[in-house]
Amino acid sequence: MGRLPKFEDEREEAEFWDTHDSTEFLEETEPVDVVFVDARPPKKQISLRLDPDVIERLKAIAARKGIGYQTLIRMWVMERLAQEG
């Protein structure tokens, strides 16, 4: 087992962990309780009927952007809402 160094800053620590395995330092660690909180409000599901060709076009655009088509639709709705004020 290795000895965990003291780091000057987060950049130095990040570089260290990029090249080291945390299991080498298990003796120097201690368990902690972690609670993950989702700060986003829950979304409400809706039904939206679209022609199949519209869905295919949405999927193609979304694929070019590297996102899901439903995410694309949500983004466009939010952009339009922002425009409308």
Secondary structure, DSSP 8 states (H G I E B T S, - for coil): -------SSHHHHHHHHHSS-GGGGGGG-----------S-----------HHHHHHHHHHHHHHTS-HHHHHHHHHHHHHHHH-
